[in-house]
Amino acid sequence: MKPILTLAIGCAVFATACTKTPEPAAKAVDAKSASIAWITTKTTADVDSAFAKAAADKKPVFLFWTAAWCPPCNHVKSTIFPRDEFIAKSRSFVPVYVDGDTPSGQALGKRFNVSGYPTMVLLRSDGNEVTRLEGSVEPAKYMQLLERGLAGGASARQVLAAALAGTPVGNEDWRLLAYYSWGTDDQQLVPEKDVAATLLKLARSCPPEQRESSSRLVLQALAAAATAKAEARPVIDKSDALASVKSVLARPELVREHYDQLAFGADDIVGAITAPKSVERAELVSAWTAALDGLSNDTSLSNAGRIWVTSGKVALARLDNKDGALPAPLLGTVRMQAARVDSATADANERQSVIYSAASMLAQAGLLDESDALITRELKRSHSPYYYMLVLASNAKKRNTADGNTTAIEWARQGYETSVGPATRLEWGGAYVRYLLDLAPQDAAQIENAATRVVGELRTESGAFSGRSKRTLERMSARLVAWNKDGKHDAALARLNTKVSPLCASAASDASDRAACELLFTSGKRV
């Protein structure tokens, strides 16, 4: 499924080198939600203390796994956490704030089986999960789901087992499953290969009178099936799916309720259940676009929400027209929405979310120069400008020219140079290496130098090679191994493996991580 789509700056934005890797303080939250008594964590002991406090106070734990640069994290920070009802409700649980860039951030990510930013988990004081919360839903719905989790009923795992076994499940429990954050499940409830089939079974099992829950499960199941790997893709009755989707689009209250699913899953679902350029596709695109039209003008939606639904319209227009010109009215809407959020959004966290979404929408619509202009202006305003530098790199790459490729590499380099925090620098360093491999594969010296620097910055404390950071480094290793398919760069990869090997004993948290670490930059394991 599509994500809802990845600090103070330690170096100048356009610096050519950044000799230090600043250690970001574990930031609580912005001033608006300062009334929440967040427990910020730097070590696993901090989390252990939080759970001890929860047990003593007989309260659950609310875990927020985040990164400073992450647009959807900043969306949650600006739309949910500052609300009076959330602040009041926070007194009913122990709120724990885990920044992935803190010393034990990645080890904690592995401990709680979280890797996608943001992941919000409600846990009992004994560490057992109750549910995972989805940040793209409306705040009122978020609070309703949070209330259900705090009420002390069955966990999402228990409800799922009952539903799959055919045991009667109550209305609130069906809602818990329908609004569970399947996109950040990280195989906690269901193996990745089984998510689409599981959602499809739930959609078929949910009683039709549970219209809100059943319709959301249908949309999630179809989106998951459309994007699943071939071997994990369940068989869909397209006629039945088409009828189900049309029935959702015909109900304005369901369109409004599931605006996020309709925005993010538009092209995937339509592409999966209708044939290219068929009458059925044309009719469905028309109905879906009309529904999104209404949402894009709905002032009760957040600024980000209105951008998301407009992006959904662009995705539908691109479905059978990948590189062609879009209709002038749609381009006008795209420009208007981007300009609106740019002028209307003052909060720094909200801007980190909406400006990224608006720039991505402009680029998706083929307005690369306008996307660049929006992002370039934001570099001086954002608290995490390095994030936007990768957007500029992506836009430059899309131009598919020699100058564009050079520009893309330069923006990726600058993004890496100015990024902050060890886990973030690893990700941005990996992105820089990826751009070099994609756009300048012949420049072996620059590629090795970049990869060597990334490896040289790796943390050495236990757990640093873990979770999200482990996957980032494994992906970089895999790309370099593929680059070396003809063996011309054996010596370079051997040097990288030699450099990383001493770190494995200290940075890997267990034997399996250590074994994986020692195989980095070798062909012994394709990751």
ABEGO torsion letter per residue (X at the ends): XBBAXXXBBABBAABABBABBBBBBBBBBBAAAAABBBBBBABAAAAAAAAAAAAAAGBBBBBBBBBAABAAAAAAAAAAAABAAAAAAAAABBBBBBBAABAAAAAAAAAAGBABOBBBBBBBAAGBBABBBBAABBAAAAAAAAAAAAAGBBBAAAAAAAAAAGBBBBAAAAAAAAABBAAAAGGAABBAAAAAAAAAAAAAABBAABAAAAAAAAAAAAAAAAABBAAABBBBBAAAAAAAAAAAAABAAAAAAAAAAAAAAAAAAAAAABBBGBAAAAAAAAAAAAAAAAAAABAABBAAAAAAAAAAAAAAAAAABAABBBBAAAAAAAAAAAAAAAAABABAAAAAAAAAAAAAAAAAAGBAAAAAAAAAAAAAABABAAAAAAAAAAAAAAAGBAAAAAAAAAAAAAAAAABBEAAAAAAAAAAAAAAAAAABAABAAAAAAAAAAAAAABBABBGABBEAAAAAAAAAAAAAAAAAAAGAAAAAAAAAAAAAAAAAAAABABAAAAAAAAABGBAABBX
